[in-house]
């Protein structure tokens, strides 16, 4: 079994033979990020429309978990192609 180098930014499996093969299609990756984005938006909507008395209960998870994940997945879906291009130029 060859050693594998896997990361979020690389859709390739690097094996000992020097060849690369695609692990995940771009459409599958986009779908995963889209669903993460949608699922993490649900608690934020609950935070916005919840009664004022319950806001302190929702504030920390919303600020430190849900919102950052939403921002990162949104940026990845919007400008991920530029980040992948930048990463591939550095590794060459």
C-alpha positions as CSV (number, residue, x, y, z in Angstrom):
1,X,0.0,0.0,0.0
2,X,1.5,3.3,-1.1
3,X,1.7,6.4,1.0
4,X,-1.0,8.9,0.4
5,X,-1.0,12.7,0.7
6,X,-4.6,13.9,1.0
7,X,-5.8,17.4,1.9
8,X,-8.9,19.5,1.4
9,X,-7.3,21.4,-1.4
10,X,-6.0,18.5,-3.4
11,X,-8.5,16.2,-5.2
12,X,-5.6,13.8,-6.2
13,X,-4.2,10.7,-4.7
14,X,-0.4,10.6,-4.9
15,X,0.8,7.0,-5.1
16,X,4.4,5.6,-5.3
17,X,4.1,5.2,-9.1
18,X,4.2,8.9,-9.7
19,X,0.8,9.0,-11.4
20,X,-2.1,10.9,-10.0
21,X,-5.7,9.8,-10.0
22,X,-8.8,11.8,-9.2
23,X,-10.4,11.0,-5.9
24,X,-13.5,13.3,-6.0
25,X,-15.2,15.0,-8.9
26,X,-15.5,18.8,-8.7
27,X,-19.3,18.6,-8.9
28,X,-19.3,16.3,-5.9
29,X,-17.1,18.6,-3.9
30,X,-19.3,21.6,-4.8
31,X,-22.4,19.7,-3.7
32,X,-20.8,18.8,-0.4
33,X,-19.8,22.4,0.3
34,X,-23.2,23.6,-0.8
35,X,-25.0,21.3,1.6
36,X,-22.6,22.2,4.5
37,X,-23.3,25.9,3.7
38,X,-27.1,25.3,3.7
39,X,-27.1,23.2,6.9
40,X,-25.0,25.7,8.8
41,X,-27.4,28.5,7.7
42,X,-30.3,27.0,9.6
43,X,-29.1,27.8,13.1
44,X,-28.2,31.3,12.0
45,X,-31.8,31.8,10.8
46,X,-33.0,30.5,14.2
47,X,-30.7,33.0,15.9
48,X,-32.1,35.9,13.8
49,X,-35.7,35.0,14.3
50,X,-35.6,33.7,17.9
51,X,-37.1,35.6,20.8
52,X,-34.8,38.2,22.3
53,X,-34.6,36.4,25.7
54,X,-33.1,33.3,24.0
55,X,-30.3,35.1,22.1
56,X,-27.6,34.6,24.8
57,X,-28.1,30.9,24.5
58,X,-27.5,30.9,20.7
59,X,-24.8,33.6,20.6
60,X,-21.5,31.7,21.2
61,X,-22.2,28.8,18.8
62,X,-23.5,31.2,16.2
63,X,-20.5,33.5,16.4
64,X,-17.7,30.9,16.7
65,X,-19.0,27.9,14.8
66,X,-21.9,28.5,12.4
67,X,-20.9,31.9,11.0
68,X,-17.2,31.0,10.4
69,X,-18.2,27.8,8.6
70,X,-20.7,29.6,6.5
71,X,-18.1,32.3,5.5
72,X,-15.4,29.7,4.7
73,X,-17.7,27.5,2.6
74,X,-19.1,30.5,0.8
75,X,-15.7,31.8,0.0
76,X,-14.5,28.4,-1.1
77,X,-17.5,28.0,-3.5
78,X,-17.0,31.6,-4.8
79,X,-13.2,31.8,-5.1
80,X,-12.0,28.3,-4.5
81,X,-10.8,28.0,-8.1
82,X,-8.3,30.8,-7.5
83,X,-7.0,29.2,-4.3
84,X,-6.5,25.8,-5.9
85,X,-4.7,27.5,-8.8
86,X,-2.4,29.4,-6.3
87,X,-1.7,26.1,-4.4
88,X,-0.9,24.2,-7.5
89,X,1.6,26.9,-8.7
90,X,3.4,26.8,-5.4
91,X,3.8,23.0,-5.4
92,X,5.3,22.9,-8.9
